[in-house]
Amino acid sequence: MRMARLGIVTLLLMAACQEQPAPRLPAPADIAAASAVMDTMASAILRHDGTKMLSVYWVGDSVTATAHGRVSVGTGALAGRYLPWDTASTWRVQFAWQDRRLEPLARDVILATARFTWRSLDSTGAARDSIRGAWSGVLIRDGGRWALRHEHESW
């Protein structure tokens, strides 16, 4: 009986000490899809397309965007921020990402960081001002798509 207990304890200890499998991380195609979210954001900014910009976000009460000292929490707040954008306006900007990094954190979570340049243009297309900033975002797998759950811009 004592040997049986010792054998069971030994087996339990061996099982507890075995190396755990590495967590599954997003596949390269997932990284590309998350990067495409950033491309969609850039396209929305260039076109001043609020509907397109809103489409990259996760839908829910805890989605958060922080920029310019302003925090928008929830899909309704983001809609209030982006839907007034007007593609027919005279909005003229140049926008580009630099140093884009996408780091898988878990199977359904990717941390994205980048620098960006934003230039406002006058009616002739000449740059009026230029802003360089840093951006970070947490993207999650939402069903069959990658969506932005949290973002922060600073400049």
Steps between C-alpha positions, in 0.01 A plus 500: 500500500781736592675424169179566310464843667864578431451401135192721467677796664800448272277495191318815612830681561633391163183622328518836680865548404457421132556789264176664397442545126568847367186709460363516148569834341344665197616361167684721248169549318353642821791744533437610140128544575580710807738709292220548246292658778769767524492544122122550518550764770749686280263485204212629714712791625608594148141490373352653819267200501355460849294192412811324375695610810227372732503164319843405638388507864360221712133562579432529872476719807867469594667580168728798567679760288724759660644792305562874537413479871158362409378155605214336312356190666239282334377463146257790541777739602714389207208546263457853635868562435529357148160506329504881461801460270396586147664356191362792294683756714810687395702288743851468364763307689790267453523216749751217522601234751868438578674234708192281519537210745244230566567276798280199573407489868258206489309299243239773461696811603760707314676811627572748221732798531611754242609852441302718262531821306196719439525803272219747444500634146382832366291541185811480281612172661787659693549383858372755753619310804638163588443286805703197595366272765490157655210258488419175676203272464372171633332293232281203581357224289127567481342205327656492155664842511764695692367811673650783698404470868716779639718767343711790618654781295744754632697784348 
